[in-house]
Amino acid sequence: MKNLLIVILFICVASSLSAAQTPLIVAHTEPGLLIRINMVVVAEAYRRINIPIKMVTYPNLRSLIESNAGRTDAEMLRVKLKTEKYPNLIRVPVALYTLEGGVWARTGSKVKINSLRDLNKYHVGLRVGEIWAIKASKNVENLITIPTAELLFRMLLKKRVQVILFTKVFGIGVINTHSFSGLEFLEPTLVYSDLFHYIHKKNIDLLPKLTETFRQMKQEGFMAKTKSEFLKK
């Protein structure tokens, strides 16, 4: 918890630094549980290399657009991106987290999904810009995309869709934040994907420092400890 307080303080004071230390803008999607965990991790990494940052929230796909265009300096956390689609974003080659993606359904709905092929039996919802979910549902005929995580889960609760594709940890965060009930994450988990921090190519000089810092933090167990602290709340 001490580490968490230090990082939060670092984020808060960043905007008051001198012009010579103008904070880098780190874009991220809506701050669900997964993003909040990695806000602490990423802020700590930049603190260790003495680079002030400011974190800015965007809609899921908009965040990528802003980062790739260079209107922000970095992208908080993403699956491995296609370089031809986002040529200006450079991946820091240390996985910060492993995404567990799969299916959420209403409790007692008797939905049975053992593989991605089974998705085509159902009406499926996913969040706009959720890259892993878009890939997983490429052969689904009855598909709807929703702009936010909250609305996506509400669509499931209201039976507008039969299942939704969403991550396990982030989904738990959405449910706890909005006091939803009657929903469950189905086993097995369908997709495991490493998540990375990205910087815009204009900041390529930071790549060696960030790479080494993330590696050191991972060896120290910082990522695992931060995740554990959040999940206990």
Backbone as CSV, one residue per row, in Angstrom:
resi,resn,N_x,N_y,N_z,CA_x,CA_y,CA_z,C_x,C_y,C_z
1,MET,0.824,-1.201,0.000,0.000,0.000,0.000,0.860,1.253,0.000
2,LYS,2.040,1.166,0.640,2.963,2.298,0.649,3.375,2.661,-0.771
3,ASN,3.688,1.618,-1.574,4.060,1.866,-2.983,2.934,2.544,-3.735
4,LEU,1.701,2.118,-3.468,0.530,2.683,-4.141,0.386,4.158,-3.814
5,LEU,0.581,4.545,-2.562,0.460,5.935,-2.158,1.538,6.802,-2.798
6,ILE,2.750,6.253,-2.906,3.849,6.985,-3.528,3.533,7.275,-4.987
7,VAL,3.010,6.273,-5.685,2.696,6.433,-7.109,1.577,7.439,-7.319
8,ILE,0.541,7.372,-6.476,-0.573,8.312,-6.597,-0.082,9.738,-6.371
9,LEU,0.785,9.931,-5.397,1.359,11.244,-5.143,2.156,11.727,-6.344
10,PHE,2.900,10.794,-6.968,3.705,11.137,-8.146,2.822,11.635,-9.285
11,ILE,1.693,10.983,-9.495,0.766,11.389,-10.550,0.191,12.771,-10.259
12,CYS,-0.151,13.015,-9.006,-0.799,14.271,-8.648,0.118,15.476,-8.791
13,VAL,1.394,15.312,-8.461,2.301,16.455,-8.504,2.862,16.699,-9.894
14,ALA,2.644,15.773,-10.826,3.255,15.896,-12.150,2.867,17.202,-12.835
15,SER,1.598,17.611,-12.710,1.127,18.793,-13.414,1.695,20.094,-12.843
16,SER,2.275,20.035,-11.648,2.806,21.243,-11.034,4.296,21.423,-11.265
17,LEU,4.900,20.544,-12.022,6.328,20.629,-12.285,6.619,21.779,-13.245
18,SER,7.846,22.178,-13.320,8.241,23.297,-14.166,8.078,22.959,-15.643
19,ALA,8.116,24.015,-16.482,7.942,23.818,-17.920,9.015,22.915,-18.484
20,ALA,10.207,22.936,-17.862,11.303,22.089,-18.336,11.012,20.621,-18.094
21,GLN,10.016,20.337,-17.270,9.646,18.961,-16.955,8.187,18.712,-17.342
22,THR,7.795,19.180,-18.485,6.425,18.990,-18.957,6.077,17.512,-18.985
23,PRO,5.006,17.116,-18.320,4.674,15.688,-18.251,4.367,15.091,-19.624
24,LEU,4.762,13.854,-19.813,4.348,13.097,-20.988,2.906,12.659,-20.783
25,ILE,2.140,12.663,-21.864,0.731,12.265,-21.790,0.605,10.774,-22.094
26,VAL,0.090,10.037,-21.133,-0.142,8.602,-21.302,-1.642,8.377,-21.439
27,ALA,-2.070,7.873,-22.585,-3.487,7.637,-22.845,-3.896,6.254,-22.346
28,HIS,-5.131,6.170,-21.899,-5.664,4.863,-21.501,-7.171,4.847,-21.683
29,THR,-7.740,3.678,-21.655,-9.181,3.522,-21.796,-9.854,3.762,-20.449
30,GLU,-11.179,3.609,-20.412,-11.925,3.848,-19.175,-11.268,3.086,-18.014
31,PRO,-11.127,3.743,-16.861,-10.323,3.173,-15.771,-11.020,2.086,-14.967
32,GLY,-11.201,0.930,-15.600,-11.692,-0.226,-14.878,-10.575,-0.826,-14.039
33,LEU,-10.839,-1.956,-13.438,-9.885,-2.560,-12.508,-8.541,-2.838,-13.160
34,LEU,-8.544,-3.420,-14.356,-7.292,-3.752,-15.033,-6.464,-2.503,-15.318
35,ILE,-7.114,-1.445,-15.769,-6.402,-0.197,-16.046,-5.893,0.428,-14.755
36,ARG,-6.702,0.403,-13.698,-6.265,0.998,-12.427,-5.032,0.286,-11.875
37,ILE,-4.992,-1.031,-12.028,-3.813,-1.790,-11.600,-2.579,-1.308,-12.345
38,ASN,-2.716,-1.174,-13.639,-1.552,-0.831,-14.454,-1.244,0.665,-14.465
39,MET,-2.172,1.493,-14.026,-1.847,2.897,-13.803,-0.753,3.008,-12.744
40,VAL,-0.867,2.188,-11.724,0.138,2.182,-10.656,1.476,1.672,-11.187
41,VAL,1.433,0.591,-11.960,2.656,-0.006,-12.501,3.373,0.962,-13.442
42,VAL,2.633,1.534,-14.377,3.241,2.434,-15.367,3.753,3.713,-14.698
43,ALA,2.979,4.264,-13.781,3.424,5.474,-13.086,4.706,5.223,-12.305
44,GLU,4.800,4.065,-11.681,6.019,3.729,-10.936,7.222,3.605,-11.859
45,ALA,7.021,3.044,-13.038,8.127,2.907,-13.992,8.663,4.268,-14.413
46,TYR,7.767,5.179,-14.750,8.205,6.520,-15.160,8.821,7.284,-13.984
47,ARG,8.300,7.059,-12.789,8.891,7.703,-11.610,10.347,7.278,-11.436
48,ARG,10.594,5.992,-11.676,11.951,5.469,-11.502,12.933,6.032,-12.519
49,ILE,12.449,6.435,-13.681,13.361,7.025,-14.675,13.248,8.551,-14.697
50,ASN,12.568,9.079,-13.665,12.477,10.534,-13.458,11.789,11.274,-14.606
51,ILE,10.738,10.648,-15.141,9.948,11.286,-16.195,8.528,11.512,-15.668
52,PRO,8.106,12.776,-15.500,6.738,13.028,-15.035,5.724,12.696,-16.128
53,ILE,4.573,12.193,-15.729,3.539,11.842,-16.703,2.186,12.367,-16.240
54,LYS,1.293,12.492,-17.206,-0.101,12.822,-16.946,-0.945,11.784,-17.666
55,MET,-1.871,11.161,-16.954,-2.695,10.108,-17.543,-4.041,10.678,-17.981
56,VAL,-4.438,10.346,-19.204,-5.663,10.897,-19.796,-6.544,9.757,-20.301
57,THR,-7.829,9.839,-19.983,-8.782,8.794,-20.374,-9.458,9.128,-21.701
58,TYR,-9.549,8.114,-22.574,-10.263,8.231,-23.844,-11.153,6.996,-24.026
59,PRO,-12.165,7.078,-24.877,-12.866,5.861,-25.296,-11.866,4.871,-25.887
60,ASN,-12.201,3.597,-25.859,-11.250,2.526,-26.156,-10.489,2.722,-27.469
61,LEU,-11.202,2.862,-28.577,-10.554,3.008,-29.880,-9.922,4.390,-30.038
62,ARG,-10.554,5.411,-29.492,-10.031,6.772,-29.590,-8.655,6.879,-28.943
63,SER,-8.450,6.160,-27.867,-7.156,6.183,-27.183,-6.037,5.762,-28.119
64,LEU,-6.254,4.702,-28.867,-5.257,4.234,-29.835,-5.022,5.250,-30.946
65,ILE,-6.090,5.841,-31.415,-5.983,6.830,-32.499,-5.139,8.018,-32.048
66,GLU,-5.410,8.516,-30.854,-4.674,9.673,-30.338,-3.200,9.332,-30.141
67,SER,-2.932,8.153,-29.607,-1.545,7.745,-29.355,-0.776,7.551,-30.651
68,ASN,-1.383,6.887,-31.611,-0.708,6.637,-32.878,-0.451,7.940,-33.640
69,ALA,-1.356,8.910,-33.486,-1.204,10.193,-34.172,-0.170,11.091,-33.509
70,GLY,0.276,10.714,-32.314,1.275,11.514,-31.622,0.701,12.666,-30.824
71,ARG,-0.614,12.700,-30.697,-1.225,13.744,-29.876,-1.104,13.409,-28.389
72,THR,-0.769,12.147,-28.111,-0.342,11.745,-26.775,1.026,11.089,-26.927
73,ASP,1.666,10.784,-25.817,3.037,10.278,-25.862,3.156,8.770,-25.696
74,ALA,2.121,8.157,-25.150,2.213,6.718,-24.876,0.815,6.145,-24.702
75,GLU,0.735,4.844,-24.846,-0.511,4.101,-24.656,-0.309,3.173,-23.467
76,MET,-1.190,3.316,-22.481,-1.030,2.624,-21.209,-0.823,1.115,-21.337
77,LEU,-1.759,0.436,-21.999,-1.749,-1.028,-21.958,-2.559,-1.587,-23.117
78,ARG,-1.900,-2.422,-23.936,-2.585,-3.005,-25.088,-2.040,-4.396,-25.376
79,VAL,-2.865,-5.185,-26.057,-2.372,-6.438,-26.617,-1.373,-6.088,-27.718
80,LYS,-0.679,-7.073,-28.231,0.297,-6.824,-29.296,-0.428,-6.276,-30.521
81,LEU,-0.044,-5.074,-30.929,-0.712,-4.386,-32.035,-0.055,-4.702,-33.379
82,LYS,-0.829,-4.607,-34.441,-0.287,-4.774,-35.784,0.445,-3.494,-36.188
83,THR,1.712,-3.637,-36.547,2.521,-2.461,-36.875,2.008,-1.737,-38.113
84,GLU,1.407,-2.479,-39.050,0.904,-1.829,-40.255,-0.312,-0.955,-39.960
85,LYS,-1.033,-1.259,-38.893,-2.207,-0.473,-38.535,-1.845,0.676,-37.598
86,TYR,-0.864,0.446,-36.738,-0.432,1.475,-35.792,1.087,1.627,-35.892
87,PRO,1.571,2.179,-37.016,3.004,2.203,-37.301,3.818,3.118,-36.395
88,ASN,3.163,4.034,-35.714,3.897,5.004,-34.901,4.043,4.603,-33.439
89,LEU,3.453,3.474,-33.062,3.519,3.024,-31.683,4.569,1.933,-31.529
90,ILE,5.442,2.121,-30.557,6.542,1.186,-30.313,6.261,0.421,-29.021
91,ARG,6.287,-0.885,-29.116,5.985,-1.739,-27.958,7.209,-1.873,-27.057
92,VAL,6.998,-1.625,-25.774,8.037,-1.912,-24.788,7.969,-3.423,-24.533
93,PRO,9.032,-4.170,-24.852,8.934,-5.634,-24.943,8.968,-6.386,-23.605
94,VAL,8.189,-5.905,-22.652,8.048,-6.603,-21.371,6.561,-6.690,-21.070
95,ALA,6.018,-7.881,-21.010,4.589,-8.042,-20.738,4.285,-7.577,-19.313
96,LEU,3.343,-6.648,-19.181,2.981,-6.133,-17.866,1.887,-6.959,-17.219
97,TYR,1.130,-7.652,-18.041,-0.020,-8.382,-17.526,-0.460,-9.384,-18.596
98,THR,-1.053,-10.474,-18.180,-1.622,-11.427,-19.129,-3.138,-11.350,-19.077
99,LEU,-3.710,-10.950,-20.173,-5.158,-10.819,-20.283,-5.810,-12.191,-20.299
100,GLU,-6.882,-12.336,-19.538,-7.699,-13.551,-19.557,-9.052,-13.168,-20.144
101,GLY,-9.228,-13.478,-21.403,-10.455,-13.090,-22.080,-11.392,-14.269,-22.252
102,GLY,-12.660,-13.993,-22.140,-13.623,-15.076,-22.306,-15.048,-14.572,-22.334
103,VAL,-15.956,-15.415,-21.911,-17.386,-15.158,-22.047,-18.032,-14.906,-20.684
104,TRP,-18.820,-13.834,-20.645,-19.683,-13.564,-19.499,-21.120,-13.865,-19.907
105,ALA,-21.855,-14.465,-18.985,-23.257,-14.785,-19.251,-24.065,-14.564,-17.979
106,ARG,-25.367,-14.586,-18.117,-26.223,-14.491,-16.936,-26.173,-15.804,-16.165
107,THR,-26.117,-15.702,-14.875,-26.079,-16.893,-14.024,-27.325,-17.739,-14.262
108,GLY,-27.097,-19.020,-14.493,-28.215,-19.926,-14.722,-28.742,-19.949,-16.141
109,SER,-28.035,-19.305,-17.054,-28.508,-19.225,-18.443,-28.259,-20.504,-19.229
110,LYS,-27.453,-21.389,-18.695,-27.118,-22.680,-19.324,-26.359,-22.533,-20.640
111,VAL,-25.688,-21.400,-20.800,-24.832,-21.207,-21.969,-23.634,-22.137,-21.857
112,LYS,-23.303,-22.811,-22.945,-22.161,-23.730,-22.970,-21.211,-23.317,-24.083
113,ILE,-20.039,-22.853,-23.711,-19.025,-22.453,-24.692,-17.685,-23.033,-24.282
114,ASN,-17.193,-23.939,-25.102,-15.912,-24.587,-24.825,-14.793,-24.117,-25.750
115,SER,-15.175,-23.422,-26.816,-14.186,-22.900,-27.754,-14.785,-21.705,-28.477
116,LEU,-13.958,-20.998,-29.221,-14.432,-19.836,-29.967,-15.483,-20.217,-31.001
117,ARG,-15.426,-21.426,-31.506,-16.401,-21.870,-32.513,-17.824,-21.862,-31.956
118,ASP,-17.943,-22.089,-30.649,-19.268,-22.159,-30.035,-19.960,-20.800,-29.949
119,LEU,-19.209,-19.725,-30.131,-19.789,-18.389,-30.036,-20.875,-18.160,-31.078
120,ASN,-20.746,-18.805,-32.213,-21.685,-18.565,-33.305,-23.101,-19.068,-32.998
121,LYS,-23.266,-19.753,-31.886,-24.590,-20.235,-31.490,-25.397,-19.151,-30.777
122,TYR,-24.748,-18.043,-30.442,-25.368,-17.058,-29.564,-25.325,-15.642,-30.141
123,HIS,-26.148,-14.779,-29.543,-26.069,-13.349,-29.818,-24.995,-12.784,-28.895
124,VAL,-23.960,-12.213,-29.489,-22.750,-11.840,-28.759,-22.565,-10.317,-28.743
125,GLY,-22.139,-9.796,-27.597,-21.809,-8.385,-27.478,-20.347,-8.200,-27.125
126,LEU,-19.759,-7.121,-27.597,-18.389,-6.783,-27.213,-18.214,-5.273,-27.220
127,ARG,-17.158,-4.809,-26.581,-16.900,-3.370,-26.493,-16.158,-2.886,-27.738
128,VAL,-16.502,-1.712,-28.206,-15.839,-1.105,-29.362,-14.333,-0.998,-29.101
129,GLY,-13.539,-1.433,-30.083,-12.089,-1.303,-29.976,-11.405,-2.370,-29.170
130,GLU,-12.136,-3.365,-28.667,-11.540,-4.457,-27.879,-10.917,-5.457,-28.857
131,ILE,-9.636,-5.279,-29.129,-8.976,-5.983,-30.228,-9.048,-7.495,-30.092
132,TRP,-8.742,-8.025,-28.919,-8.753,-9.485,-28.755,-10.162,-10.043,-28.982
133,ALA,-11.187,-9.303,-28.521,-12.566,-9.761,-28.669,-13.017,-9.687,-30.126
134,ILE,-12.557,-8.676,-30.844,-12.881,-8.551,-32.267,-12.320,-9.750,-33.031
135,LYS,-11.076,-10.117,-32.724,-10.471,-11.283,-33.369,-11.210,-12.566,-33.006
136,ALA,-11.571,-12.700,-31.740,-12.228,-13.919,-31.266,-13.611,-14.103,-31.880
137,SER,-14.262,-13.010,-32.263,-15.641,-13.082,-32.748,-15.752,-12.886,-34.257
138,LYS,-14.647,-13.040,-34.977,-14.644,-12.730,-36.411,-15.618,-13.579,-37.222
139,ASN,-15.982,-14.746,-36.725,-16.905,-15.612,-37.466,-18.320,-15.622,-36.889
140,VAL,-18.577,-14.718,-35.943,-19.888,-14.669,-35.303,-20.860,-13.869,-36.172
141,GLU,-22.017,-14.422,-36.431,-23.010,-13.766,-37.281,-23.832,-12.735,-36.511
142,ASN,-24.271,-13.087,-35.307,-25.115,-12.198,-34.511,-24.247,-11.461,-33.489
143,LEU,-23.750,-10.296,-33.910,-22.769,-9.572,-33.115,-23.151,-8.104,-33.011
144,ILE,-22.985,-7.556,-31.802,-23.241,-6.138,-31.588,-22.076,-5.544,-30.807
145,THR,-21.683,-4.319,-31.164,-20.600,-3.636,-30.457,-21.177,-2.478,-29.644
146,ILE,-20.658,-2.328,-28.430,-21.158,-1.363,-27.460,-20.014,-0.429,-27.062
147,PRO,-20.273,0.880,-26.878,-19.178,1.826,-26.642,-18.466,1.715,-25.298
148,THR,-19.171,1.309,-24.240,-18.533,1.273,-22.915,-18.758,-0.068,-22.231
149,ALA,-17.893,-0.356,-21.259,-18.004,-1.606,-20.515,-19.291,-1.654,-19.693
150,GLU,-19.621,-0.540,-19.060,-20.839,-0.503,-18.242,-22.066,-0.836,-19.075
151,LEU,-22.191,-0.189,-20.230,-23.349,-0.415,-21.086,-23.362,-1.843,-21.625
152,LEU,-22.193,-2.377,-21.898,-22.091,-3.753,-22.383,-22.676,-4.729,-21.359
153,PHE,-22.323,-4.555,-20.094,-22.840,-5.444,-19.052,-24.330,-5.215,-18.814
154,ARG,-24.765,-3.981,-18.967,-26.196,-3.714,-18.818,-27.005,-4.388,-19.938
155,MET,-26.437,-4.406,-21.134,-27.104,-5.096,-22.251,-27.266,-6.576,-21.948
156,LEU,-26.269,-7.156,-21.307,-26.349,-8.568,-20.936,-27.412,-8.783,-19.861
157,LEU,-27.425,-7.918,-18.863,-28.410,-8.040,-17.792,-29.839,-7.900,-18.316
158,LYS,-30.017,-7.029,-19.315,-31.347,-6.785,-19.868,-31.721,-7.789,-20.965
159,LYS,-30.854,-8.777,-21.187,-31.086,-9.850,-22.165,-31.130,-9.348,-23.605
160,ARG,-30.438,-8.231,-23.858,-30.330,-7.750,-25.233,-29.332,-8.605,-26.018
161,VAL,-28.414,-9.232,-25.301,-27.494,-10.214,-25.872,-27.469,-11.420,-24.941
162,GLN,-27.021,-12.551,-25.468,-26.965,-13.756,-24.643,-25.650,-13.880,-23.889
163,VAL,-24.573,-13.417,-24.531,-23.255,-13.464,-23.907,-22.478,-12.219,-24.325
164,ILE,-21.447,-11.896,-23.568,-20.527,-10.837,-23.972,-19.101,-11.351,-23.849
165,LEU,-18.242,-10.814,-24.691,-16.815,-11.122,-24.622,-16.130,-10.021,-23.830
166,PHE,-15.470,-10.408,-22.750,-14.829,-9.420,-21.900,-13.781,-10.116,-21.036
167,THR,-12.855,-9.317,-20.498,-11.808,-9.916,-19.673,-12.341,-10.272,-18.287
168,LYS,-11.673,-11.219,-17.667,-12.113,-11.713,-16.363,-11.945,-10.655,-15.277
169,VAL,-10.725,-10.117,-15.125,-10.460,-9.166,-14.039,-11.191,-7.850,-14.251
170,PHE,-11.133,-7.313,-15.469,-11.821,-6.056,-15.758,-13.318,-6.231,-15.537
171,GLY,-13.852,-7.384,-15.900,-15.271,-7.650,-15.705,-15.661,-7.646,-14.243
172,ILE,-14.813,-8.218,-13.406,-15.066,-8.199,-11.963,-15.122,-6.760,-11.463
173,GLY,-14.209,-5.937,-11.999,-14.198,-4.528,-11.619,-15.478,-3.814,-12.011
174,VAL,-15.983,-4.074,-13.219,-17.230,-3.450,-13.686,-18.392,-3.859,-12.784
175,ILE,-18.461,-5.127,-12.468,-19.547,-5.640,-11.622,-19.506,-5.015,-10.236
176,ASN,-18.321,-4.928,-9.650,-18.200,-4.345,-8.309,-18.503,-2.853,-8.307
177,THR,-18.031,-2.151,-9.338,-18.230,-0.701,-9.409,-19.705,-0.343,-9.513
178,HIS,-20.451,-1.114,-10.295,-21.857,-0.778,-10.557,-22.841,-1.665,-9.791
179,SER,-22.313,-2.496,-8.901,-23.153,-3.367,-8.060,-24.081,-4.244,-8.885
180,PHE,-23.557,-4.764,-9.996,-24.316,-5.712,-10.802,-24.315,-7.083,-10.108
181,SER,-25.315,-7.864,-10.388,-25.379,-9.229,-9.849,-26.026,-10.141,-10.878
182,GLY,-25.887,-11.442,-10.659,-26.504,-12.395,-11.564,-25.729,-12.636,-12.834
183,LEU,-24.413,-12.347,-12.815,-23.558,-12.567,-13.975,-22.363,-13.405,-13.570
184,GLU,-21.851,-14.189,-14.523,-20.703,-15.030,-14.220,-19.761,-15.147,-15.417
185,PHE,-18.483,-15.311,-15.106,-17.468,-15.565,-16.136,-17.406,-17.067,-16.347
186,LEU,-17.573,-17.497,-17.586,-17.637,-18.921,-17.882,-16.251,-19.519,-18.090
187,GLU,-16.065,-20.686,-17.587,-14.855,-21.456,-17.856,-15.131,-22.398,-19.025
188,PRO,-14.122,-22.677,-19.876,-12.738,-22.237,-19.739,-12.506,-20.821,-20.278
189,THR,-11.421,-20.199,-19.811,-10.964,-18.950,-20.406,-10.584,-19.238,-21.856
190,LEU,-11.050,-18.411,-22.784,-10.857,-18.702,-24.208,-9.584,-18.093,-24.790
191,VAL,-9.157,-16.954,-24.236,-8.021,-16.229,-24.814,-7.069,-15.773,-23.717
192,TYR,-5.808,-16.103,-23.891,-4.754,-15.559,-23.023,-3.860,-14.707,-23.911
193,SER,-3.635,-13.460,-23.508,-2.844,-12.568,-24.345,-2.037,-11.612,-23.474
194,ASP,-0.741,-11.525,-23.740,0.106,-10.599,-22.992,-0.224,-9.159,-23.361
195,LEU,-0.135,-8.279,-22.378,-0.421,-6.863,-22.563,0.854,-6.058,-22.361
196,PHE,1.014,-5.011,-23.183,2.254,-4.244,-23.200,1.986,-2.744,-23.128
197,HIS,3.005,-2.023,-22.712,2.996,-0.560,-22.756,3.580,-0.133,-24.101
198,TYR,3.007,0.920,-24.690,3.478,1.432,-25.981,3.873,2.901,-25.846
199,ILE,4.912,3.293,-26.559,5.294,4.696,-26.628,5.254,5.154,-28.084
200,HIS,4.969,6.444,-28.284,5.011,6.976,-29.633,6.467,7.054,-30.086
201,LYS,6.691,6.913,-31.377,8.053,6.857,-31.913,8.872,8.109,-31.613
202,LYS,8.198,9.231,-31.345,8.930,10.451,-31.003,9.647,10.312,-29.659
203,ASN,9.232,9.319,-28.853,9.846,9.089,-27.543,10.694,7.822,-27.522
204,ILE,11.220,7.427,-28.686,11.951,6.169,-28.788,13.185,6.135,-27.881
205,ASP,13.699,7.297,-27.523,14.864,7.336,-26.638,14.560,6.763,-25.258
206,LEU,13.263,6.663,-24.905,12.879,6.108,-23.606,12.794,4.585,-23.611
207,LEU,12.846,3.982,-24.790,12.637,2.542,-24.894,13.616,1.720,-24.049
208,PRO,14.929,1.960,-24.118,15.859,1.149,-23.305,15.615,1.303,-21.803
209,LYS,15.350,2.516,-21.360,15.137,2.763,-19.936,13.866,2.088,-19.436
210,LEU,12.782,2.230,-20.221,11.522,1.623,-19.814,11.606,0.100,-19.836
211,THR,12.284,-0.429,-20.839,12.433,-1.886,-20.940,13.147,-2.434,-19.710
212,GLU,14.253,-1.834,-19.350,15.022,-2.293,-18.195,14.242,-2.094,-16.902
213,THR,13.543,-0.985,-16.794,12.784,-0.697,-15.572,11.643,-1.677,-15.381
214,PHE,10.893,-1.951,-16.446,9.800,-2.921,-16.346,10.332,-4.311,-16.003
215,ARG,11.460,-4.677,-16.581,12.046,-5.983,-16.270,12.417,-6.082,-14.799
216,GLN,13.013,-5.023,-14.297,13.411,-5.002,-12.895,12.184,-5.077,-11.982
217,MET,11.161,-4.319,-12.319,9.939,-4.324,-11.513,9.280,-5.703,-11.514
218,LYS,9.324,-6.353,-12.658,8.730,-7.689,-12.752,9.500,-8.680,-11.895
219,GLN,10.822,-8.605,-11.934,11.659,-9.478,-11.118,11.431,-9.240,-9.625
220,GLU,11.171,-7.985,-9.268,10.911,-7.643,-7.870,9.539,-8.134,-7.405
221,GLY,8.681,-8.466,-8.348,7.322,-8.871,-8.002,6.373,-7.696,-7.840
222,PHE,6.756,-6.537,-8.371,5.934,-5.331,-8.209,4.578,-5.496,-8.877
223,MET,4.542,-6.038,-10.083,3.278,-6.201,-10.799,2.333,-7.134,-10.044
224,ALA,2.870,-8.270,-9.606,2.049,-9.257,-8.906,1.516,-8.694,-7.588
225,LYS,2.354,-7.947,-6.887,1.944,-7.369,-5.609,0.864,-6.324,-5.810
226,THR,1.012,-5.486,-6.837,0.018,-4.440,-7.106,-1.319,-5.061,-7.456
227,LYS,-1.318,-6.087,-8.293,-2.560,-6.777,-8.645,-3.222,-7.351,-7.396
228,SER,-2.430,-7.979,-6.536,-2.964,-8.587,-5.313,-3.597,-7.550,-4.407
229,GLU,-2.969,-6.382,-4.279,-3.511,-5.320,-3.427,-4.859,-4.830,-3.934
230,PHE,-4.985,-4.694,-5.242,-6.254,-4.232,-5.807,-7.362,-5.276,-5.643
231,LEU,-7.027,-6.525,-5.837,-8.033,-7.571,-5.769,-8.537,-7.808,-4.345
232,LYS,-7.740,-7.371,-3.369,-8.154,-7.522,-1.969,-9.134,-6.446,-1.522
233,LYS,-9.219,-5.348,-2.307,-10.063,-4.224,-1.899,-11.551,-4.579,-1.977
